[in-house]
Amino acid sequence: MDQALYKVTSAMKKLDVCRATIYRMASRGELELVKISERATRVTAASIERAITAGKAKN
């Protein structure tokens, strides 16, 4: 399965929110985070698109 992943900073720009909001959205299950190494986390493109569609990316 080949799924697009975005860096947290890229997701921040796409959703126009701060880093803390990205992690809050992930804790609520609105975004899906993928841990790719000890220090690297990515956000799935599908979850970003769902957030944009649902209009949940608001400060």
N, C-alpha and C positions, 0 to 999 in steps of 0.2 A: 504494500500500500504506500503510495507516494503522496504525501500530504504537505502542502506548503506551510512553512513556519516563518514567523516574524520575530525579530528581536523585540524585547520589551520596549525599547526606545522607538522602534518603528510602529509598534502597536499604539503607543502613546500619541504619535503624530496622526495616525489614521483615525483614531477616536477623539482626538483633541482633548485628552485628559492627562492628568499627572500620573506619575509612577504609582503613587499610593492608591489611586483609583483603579488602576489595572489590577493590583493585588487584591483590592476589596471586591472587585467584580469576579475575580477568580475564586475567592473564598465563598462567594454567594453562588458559584456555579455558572455564572454568566459568561466567563471566558475559560478556555481550557489551556492550561500551562503544561509544557513538556520540559522536563529536566533532562538536558542532553549531556551535562557533566556536572561536576561539583559546583562550578561557578557560573554555568550557563543555563539560562531558562529561555524558552521560546513560547510564543503564543500561536495557536493554530489559526490558520487563515479562515477556516470554516466558523470558528467561534467569534472571530472579529466580524465577519459578515452577518452572523446571527445578531450580534449586539447592535450593529448599525441598523439592520432591518427592524429590530425591536425598539429602537430609539432609546436604548438604555445607556448610551455613552454620554451622560450628562454629568457635569460637576455638581 
